Amino acid sequence: MAEQQPNDEAAEGPAGPESRVVEPVSREAVLGVPSGADPSPDSDMPLLRIEGVAKKFGNFRAVDRVTLDIRAGEFFALLGPSGCGKTTLLRMLAGFETPDEGRILLDGRDIAPVLPHERPVNMMFQNYALFPHLSVKDNIAFGLKRAGMAKADINTRVAEMVALVKLEGMEKRKPDQLSGGQRQRVALARSLARRPQVLLLDEPLAALDKKLRESTQHELMELQRRLGMTFIVVTHDQDEAMTMASRIGVMDAGRLEQVATPRDLYETPASRWVAEFVGDINLFEGQIGSTEAGRLAVSTRDAGTIHVVEPRTAPAKSTVSVAIRPEKVKLSRRAPAADGAGARAFNCLEGILTEVSYLGGLTTYRVTLDSGAVVRSSMANTTRIVDAYSAGQRVAVWFTPDDCLVLEQ
């Protein structure tokens, strides 16, 4: 069903309010299922199962034995840095690359031998890949004509798609007569026209500015919810993945490092690499020491002894990293008082405030400790700041044992 295109360069994205996706086209009309029907009757079975899939280009292993289940109706994101293998994996799902190892099962059927245009899968490319000589209507209808659909049915389906993406009245325009946002919507309508079970989106918002990216993220989320279709998006943008996806798979060097909900991925990363890649984080390396009252002491070179909540699973090695997200680090002019039983109720460090960045909704701070290490803090601006911190001040930064994670090296 997907149509291979030679150029994967990013292009302009959706425009603003003039083309917002708000038309109440039904899920049944787009997917072709009866009202109330469930496209995946067995909720325990994944719609898409990837089993030990690997792909090499020469001596380079782009995808390294990835195993992953994706459920029907899920908005799933593949997140990772450039060259991690996420787009290669997406292209194998579309049929543009063939796995060297493993299987790809869709509804229990191995689709490896199925040609791209015969798969119930479609792909929306970064550059949208519209035919410049065809009108909006003909671009959307292209795949339907190749499938041999009757002309009357094509007209009906195209009208549904045009209404879905709010392009009524523009059916006769050519791509060069459309805004970037309108071209993206044509590409989206064409991708949905043949009612795929899975829609693949390759960096669909890469070329957008911040405002357009945010508005389009929410429009895609609303569209996916209304259709109940499975969306798989590839992106290197953490905020984009965490905003849109119900689950995220983080890839690095061809391997799937962790699959989790956005909250679990951020709050409980599986490794130091994931913790550093997803969001900002403070890390202190140290040696595990004594345990008392559910608190584990970790002796670090840069921050002295840090007390953390004892992990549920004891670390296998004595050398660990203590991780603290910046928003969990508090800033004050004096250290909070503690004595006796409360001595381990928080961890307090002192240093010089070297950088203050006001970002509207929050302010970020960089504090250089006496050891030379840098601690980052971010605090929400919930009130008007009268007595603000300024660079050069000596301050205390503190956080509780509950704010810390213990990660193995």
FIVO-74099 format. One line per field, with one value per residue (C-alpha): x, y, z; residue number from 1; residue in one letter. Coordinates in pm, 1 decimal. Last residue first. Example, Ala and Ser with C-alpha at 12.3 -4.5 7.8 and 13.67 -1.06 7.14 Angstrom:
BEGIN
c1 = c(1367.0:1230.0)
c2 = c(-106.0:-450.0)
c3 = c(714.0:780.0)
num = c(2:1)
residuo = c(s:a)
***
This chain:
BEGIN
c1 = c(2685.9:2398.9:2134.8:2011.3:1730.5:1688.7:1387.7:1279.3:1612.2:1511.4:1666.0:1873.6:2063.7:2213.0:2318.5:2615.4:2519.3:2728.1:2440.8:2113.2:1822.5:1495.3:1342.4:1023.2:929.6:560.6:416.4:407.5:738.3:821.4:1168.5:1451.5:1777.8:2106.8:2405.2:2760.6:3067.1:3362.0:3394.8:3270.5:2954.9:2881.6:2509.4:2321.7:1968.0:1657.2:1352.7:1000.8:685.8:858.1:1198.4:1424.6:1778.6:2007.5:2373.8:2664.7:2496.2:2788.8:2788.3:2633.7:2488.1:2202.8:2055.4:1720.1:1547.9:1885.5:1953.3:1589.7:1633.7:1910.3:1891.5:1791.7:1739.1:1696.8:2018.1:2026.2:1972.9:1746.0:1720.8:1528.0:1631.9:1334.5:1284.5:1647.7:1597.5:1819.7:2034.6:2275.2:2517.8:2647.5:2970.6:2906.3:2778.0:2468.1:2241.9:1983.3:1636.0:1369.6:1616.9:1688.8:1568.7:1868.8:2116.1:2402.6:2744.9:2986.4:2875.3:3161.6:3346.0:3037.4:2961.2:2616.9:2417.4:2104.1:1793.7:1529.2:1591.2:1969.3:2181.7:2558.8:2775.6:2735.6:3016.2:2969.5:2896.6:2679.9:2433.3:2205.3:1938.1:1786.7:1525.7:1533.9:1887.8:2063.7:1821.8:1820.9:2201.4:2207.0:1979.9:1621.7:1474.6:1225.3:1071.9:1114.1:1044.6:775.9:591.4:625.5:494.1:759.1:984.0:1356.6:1693.7:1577.4:1898.7:2022.7:2290.7:2035.8:1658.5:1395.4:1050.0:772.6:419.6:98.2:265.4:186.6:341.9:628.3:733.4:723.9:907.7:1182.0:1242.2:1439.7:1121.8:962.1:584.3:376.7:0.7:-253.8:-605.2:-885.2:-1006.0:-1115.7:-815.3:-570.2:-722.1:-709.1:-343.9:-257.7:-428.7:-244.9:94.1:-4.8:-61.0:275.7:471.2:308.3:414.1:769.2:852.9:787.6:1037.8:1059.6:685.9:628.0:958.0:859.9:493.0:375.2:0.4:-111.1:-433.4:-447.4:-772.0:-677.3:-729.4:-527.7:-188.9:-347.8:-520.5:-190.1:-10.5:-288.4:-263.5:109.4:48.5:-202.6:52.8:315.5:71.2:-94.5:-74.2:251.7:70.6:-185.6:-536.3:-847.6:-958.2:-911.8:-1278.6:-1287.2:-941.5:-1039.1:-830.9:-1126.8:-1341.0:-1084.3:-1054.3:-1428.2:-1451.8:-1165.8:-1352.2:-1673.2:-1493.5:-1296.6:-1612.9:-1773.3:-1458.0:-1442.8:-1129.6:-851.5:-579.8:-380.2:-679.5:-707.6:-336.3:-361.5:-692.5:-536.0:-297.0:-580.6:-801.0:-522.6:-436.4:-159.2:146.3:347.6:300.2:321.4:613.7:525.5:892.6:919.4:724.6:381.7:379.7:97.7:31.2:-229.4:48.1:-3.1:175.6:484.1:507.2:429.1:716.0:799.2:431.0:422.0:57.8:-49.3:-246.7:66.4:378.1:729.3:984.8:1352.3:1680.2:1807.3:1490.6:1380.5:1369.8:1096.5:826.5:654.0:750.6:1105.8:1105.9:1007.0:1295.4:1535.9:1388.3:1455.3:1806.7:2006.7:2159.8:2024.8:1934.6:1638.2:1263.6:1024.2:678.5:356.7:0.0:-194.8:-524.8:-420.4:-125.7:243.8:478.0:857.3:1167.2:1472.5:1759.5:2010.9:1891.0:2151.3:2425.3:2709.2:2932.9:2757.2:2418.5:2275.2:1919.0:1790.9:1443.3:1421.9:1042.7:835.9:468.9:199.5:-165.8:-67.8:-282.5:-436.2:-708.5:-848.0:-1120.3:-878.3:-1067.4:-1343.5:-1689.1:-1914.4:-2031.3:-1935.3:-1580.8:-1461.4:-1167.2:-1245.8:-1625.2:-1631.9:-1400.6:-1649.3:-1573.6:-1626.5:-1425.5:-1176.3:-838.6:-709.8:-640.4:-683.4:-579.2:-210.2:-9.4:112.0:470.7:737.7:970.0:1213.1:1439.3:1356.7:1384.2:1352.6:986.7:831.1:452.7:290.3:0.0)
c2 = c(196.4:99.4:356.6:460.6:714.1:1014.7:1232.0:995.7:1058.8:1428.1:1720.3:2023.9:2308.6:2573.6:2912.5:3147.5:3429.1:3506.1:3486.1:3624.6:3480.5:3669.1:3876.7:3989.0:3693.4:3693.7:3364.7:3008.3:3049.3:2678.4:2578.1:2420.7:2307.4:2201.1:2092.9:2152.4:1978.1:2195.7:2035.8:2358.1:2314.2:2514.2:2590.3:2616.0:2751.2:2722.4:2943.4:2832.6:2945.1:3239.2:3096.3:3290.4:3152.2:3194.1:3087.8:3069.4:3021.5:2941.8:2626.9:2427.1:2076.6:1940.7:1590.6:1548.4:1349.9:1200.2:1441.3:1435.6:1176.2:1379.8:1734.8:1918.5:2282.3:2369.3:2499.8:2873.1:3086.7:2827.5:2614.0:2291.5:2003.1:1791.8:1998.6:1927.5:1545.2:1355.0:1052.7:869.8:662.3:326.1:145.8:-145.2:-370.2:-592.1:-319.4:-447.0:-464.9:-261.6:27.2:176.9:535.2:760.3:929.5:1114.0:1117.5:1374.0:1562.7:1542.7:1225.0:1027.0:796.3:641.8:584.4:373.2:465.3:211.7:270.5:227.0:95.3:139.4:221.8:198.4:369.9:681.2:853.1:1164.5:1242.8:1544.8:1503.5:1675.7:1500.9:1157.7:1093.0:1113.4:879.5:641.7:618.9:573.9:276.3:157.4:503.8:529.6:878.7:977.1:642.2:563.6:888.4:859.3:501.5:235.3:49.5:55.2:11.9:-121.7:-187.2:-54.1:167.3:331.9:299.6:422.6:268.7:500.2:428.6:633.3:866.4:1228.1:1451.1:1222.2:1162.4:1530.8:1635.6:1381.2:1489.8:1222.7:1100.2:796.2:769.7:452.7:511.0:232.2:347.1:430.3:685.9:947.1:890.4:906.9:1231.7:1387.5:1290.4:1419.5:1750.8:1773.9:1729.0:1975.5:2255.0:2194.0:2168.4:2481.3:2684.5:2545.6:2582.8:2289.1:2098.8:1781.7:1740.5:1415.9:1251.8:930.0:851.6:491.5:426.7:74.9:-106.3:85.4:239.0:298.4:673.6:714.0:780.4:999.9:1206.2:1247.9:1357.7:1606.8:1729.8:1786.5:1987.4:2203.0:2275.6:2377.3:2614.7:2507.2:2631.3:2442.2:2119.6:2162.5:2287.7:2111.7:1964.7:2291.6:2363.6:2128.1:2077.7:2008.1:1693.4:1460.2:1642.7:1582.4:1218.9:1156.4:1328.3:1109.4:797.4:894.9:986.4:661.8:461.8:619.5:551.3:183.4:77.2:-78.2:-66.1:172.0:404.8:397.4:470.7:784.5:913.4:1145.0:1288.4:1311.2:1514.9:1750.9:1801.0:1615.2:1760.9:1807.2:1444.8:1459.2:1291.9:1425.2:1530.2:1341.7:1046.3:918.3:539.8:295.1:-52.2:-307.3:-455.5:-503.5:-185.3:-282.4:-638.2:-921.1:-1166.8:-1018.6:-991.4:-1286.8:-1313.6:-1307.5:-983.9:-830.0:-1036.7:-914.0:-1193.0:-1232.7:-1203.1:-1025.5:-813.3:-678.6:-303.2:-101.8:-326.3:-64.0:-241.5:-275.4:98.2:172.1:-41.2:147.2:474.4:372.7:242.5:458.4:671.1:1001.1:983.9:786.3:763.4:514.7:638.0:437.4:566.9:248.1:147.4:-215.4:-305.2:-290.4:-573.5:-541.6:-753.7:-594.0:-821.2:-544.6:-288.9:-90.3:-352.8:-210.1:-466.8:-427.3:-279.0:-506.4:-558.7:-749.3:-842.1:-1064.2:-1081.7:-774.4:-824.9:-591.5:-613.6:-744.5:-1023.6:-968.9:-739.8:-1020.0:-847.6:-613.6:-394.0:-352.7:-293.2:-31.3:107.5:-126.5:-106.7:78.6:247.1:598.7:588.4:384.7:627.4:901.1:1233.3:1511.5:1784.3:1943.0:1900.3:2258.5:2396.5:2773.5:2767.6:2708.7:2551.1:2200.1:2109.7:2222.0:1959.1:1704.1:1511.2:1144.8:1144.7:826.0:755.2:416.3:400.2:236.1:0.0)
c3 = c(3481.8:3708.2:3784.5:4128.9:4107.9:4333.4:4420.5:4699.4:4875.0:4894.4:4708.3:4794.7:4634.8:4861.9:4731.8:4703.8:4471.4:4161.8:3914.4:4040.8:4234.6:4217.9:4495.4:4324.2:4106.2:4015.7:4132.2:3995.2:3810.8:3795.5:3911.2:3715.4:3872.8:3717.8:3926.5:3800.5:3945.3:4052.0:4396.9:4560.4:4354.0:4041.5:4026.0:3698.8:3717.3:3500.1:3535.6:3451.6:3275.9:3113.4:3023.7:3262.5:3242.9:3543.8:3529.2:3774.9:4112.1:4342.1:4554.5:4832.6:4851.0:5061.9:5051.9:5226.4:5500.2:5593.7:5878.0:5983.4:6255.7:6418.3:6289.7:5978.8:5887.6:5520.8:5362.2:5313.2:5003.7:4853.0:4537.1:4500.9:4275.3:4163.9:3847.5:3751.1:3740.8:3983.6:3896.1:4128.4:3924.4:4044.3:4136.1:4375.3:4100.7:4076.7:4211.6:4463.4:4317.8:4496.2:4515.4:4861.2:4860.9:4818.6:5051.4:4884.6:5049.5:4910.9:4601.3:4351.2:4457.9:4548.9:4842.2:4803.0:5121.1:5085.2:5282.4:5381.9:5752.7:5714.7:5429.2:5413.9:5115.2:4739.9:4551.5:4342.8:4015.0:4026.8:3748.0:3704.4:3436.1:3136.3:2921.3:2760.0:2631.9:2969.2:3146.5:2848.5:2857.4:3235.7:3204.3:3246.0:3289.0:3577.6:3587.4:3222.6:3055.9:3311.9:3237.5:2857.6:2867.9:2825.3:2580.8:2658.2:2485.6:2149.3:1960.7:1627.4:1780.8:2011.3:2015.9:2261.9:2215.6:2331.2:2448.3:2444.7:2196.9:2114.3:2380.6:2484.1:2123.5:2029.7:2345.9:2279.6:1918.4:1729.1:1562.1:1401.5:1432.6:1445.1:1428.6:1486.1:1395.1:1638.9:1386.2:1637.7:1864.7:1573.7:1448.2:1794.8:1838.8:1491.5:1572.5:1904.8:1741.5:1468.6:1720.4:1887.8:1564.3:1424.3:1727.4:1740.3:1371.4:1144.4:930.0:1139.7:1193.6:1001.2:1108.2:925.6:991.1:951.9:945.0:1039.8:949.3:624.6:501.4:137.9:174.3:496.0:336.8:70.0:340.1:526.7:210.6:135.7:493.2:456.9:142.6:332.9:601.4:349.7:183.6:-138.0:-498.2:-560.2:-467.5:-748.0:-670.7:-797.0:-461.4:-271.4:-197.8:100.3:252.0:616.0:675.9:727.0:471.4:198.2:308.1:291.5:-49.5:-171.3:-58.3:-237.6:-559.3:-548.9:-493.3:-800.4:-1006.4:-910.0:-721.0:-926.7:-659.6:-875.9:-882.5:-503.3:-464.3:-676.8:-536.3:-278.5:-537.0:-789.7:-556.3:-453.5:-819.5:-999.1:-1177.3:-854.9:-741.0:-360.7:-182.4:168.6:218.8:548.6:411.1:514.8:505.9:454.1:588.0:482.0:264.2:-109.2:-218.0:-16.4:-153.6:90.7:151.2:496.4:594.9:834.7:937.4:1304.8:1271.9:1124.5:1193.0:1115.0:1136.8:1224.0:1035.1:725.2:724.1:383.6:319.5:146.3:290.8:506.8:830.1:695.2:621.6:982.3:1110.6:882.9:1011.6:1374.3:1315.4:1558.7:1281.4:1410.9:1778.4:1909.7:1945.6:1787.9:1885.1:1925.5:1904.1:1973.3:1812.4:1777.8:2000.0:1916.9:2020.6:1990.0:1935.2:1772.7:1669.0:1583.6:1330.1:1134.7:1158.8:950.4:780.7:445.1:523.7:791.7:914.0:1216.7:1339.0:1647.5:1639.7:1551.9:1635.9:1506.4:1606.5:1947.2:2091.1:2434.7:2293.1:2079.6:1875.8:1698.2:1452.6:1713.0:1567.5:1730.2:1396.9:1115.7:978.8:668.1:835.2:718.3:730.4:1052.1:1229.8:1155.8:990.3:1245.1:1066.3:1303.0:1137.8:1123.2:778.9:804.7:1168.9:1107.6:831.4:824.2:753.1:507.0:372.4:509.3:274.4:217.2:-163.2:-365.8:-299.6:-236.4:-233.4:67.2:0.0)
num = c(409:408:407:406:405:404:403:402:401:400:399:398:397:396:395:394:393:392:391:390:389:388:387:386:385:384:383:382:381:380:379:378:377:376:375:374:373:372:371:370:369:368:367:366:365:364:363:362:361:360:359:358:357:356:355:354:353:352:351:350:349:348:347:346:345:344:343:342:341:340:339:338:337:336:335:334:333:332:331:330:329:328:327:326:325:324:323:322:321:320:319:318:317:316:315:314:313:312:311:310:309:308:307:306:305:304:303:302:301:300:299:298:297:296:295:294:293:292:291:290:289:288:287:286:285:284:283:282:281:280:279:278:277:276:275:274:273:272:271:270:269:268:267:266:265:264:263:262:261:260:259:258:257:256:255:254:253:252:251:250:249:248:247:246:245:244:243:242:241:240:239:238:237:236:235:234:233:232:231:230:229:228:227:226:225:224:223:222:221:220:219:218:217:216:215:214:213:212:211:210:209:208:207:206:205:204:203:202:201:200:199:198:197:196:195:194:193:192:191:190:189:188:187:186:185:184:183:182:181:180:179:178:177:176:175:174:173:172:171:170:169:168:167:166:165:164:163:162:161:160:159:158:157:156:155:154:153:152:151:150:149:148:147:146:145:144:143:142:141:140:139:138:137:136:135:134:133:132:131:130:129:128:127:126:125:124:123:122:121:120:119:118:117:116:115:114:113:112:111:110:109:108:107:106:105:104:103:102:101:100:99:98:97:96:95:94:93:92:91:90:89:88:87:86:85:84:83:82:81:80:79:78:77:76:75:74:73:72:71:70:69:68:67:66:65:64:63:62:61:60:59:58:57:56:55:54:53:52:51:50:49:48:47:46:45:44:43:42:41:40:39:38:37:36:35:34:33:32:31:30:29:28:27:26:25:24:23:22:21:20:19:18:17:16:15:14:13:12:11:10:9:8:7:6:5:4:3:2:1)
residuo = c(q:e:l:v:l:c:d:d:p:t:f:w:v:a:v:r:q:g:a:s:y:a:d:v:i:r:t:t:n:a:m:s:s:r:v:v:a:g:s:d:l:t:v:r:y:t:t:l:g:g:l:y:s:v:e:t:l:i:g:e:l:c:n:f:a:r:a:g:a:g:d:a:a:p:a:r:r:s:l:k:v:k:e:p:r:i:a:v:s:v:t:s:k:a:p:a:t:r:p:e:v:v:h:i:t:g:a:d:r:t:s:v:a:l:r:g:a:e:t:s:g:i:q:g:e:f:l:n:i:d:g:v:f:e:a:v:w:r:s:a:p:t:e:y:l:d:r:p:t:a:v:q:e:l:r:g:a:d:m:v:g:i:r:s:a:m:t:m:a:e:d:q:d:h:t:v:v:i:f:t:m:g:l:r:r:q:l:e:m:l:e:h:q:t:s:e:r:l:k:k:d:l:a:a:l:p:e:d:l:l:l:v:q:p:r:r:a:l:s:r:a:l:a:v:r:q:r:q:g:g:s:l:q:d:p:k:r:k:e:m:g:e:l:k:v:l:a:v:m:e:a:v:r:t:n:i:d:a:k:a:m:g:a:r:k:l:g:f:a:i:n:d:k:v:s:l:h:p:f:l:a:y:n:q:f:m:m:n:v:p:r:e:h:p:l:v:p:a:i:d:r:g:d:l:l:i:r:g:e:d:p:t:e:f:g:a:l:m:r:l:l:t:t:k:g:c:g:s:p:g:l:l:a:f:f:e:g:a:r:i:d:l:t:v:r:d:v:a:r:f:n:g:f:k:k:a:v:g:e:i:r:l:l:p:m:d:s:d:p:s:p:d:a:g:s:p:v:g:l:v:a:e:r:s:v:p:e:v:v:r:s:e:p:g:a:p:g:e:a:a:e:d:n:p:q:q:e:a:m)
***
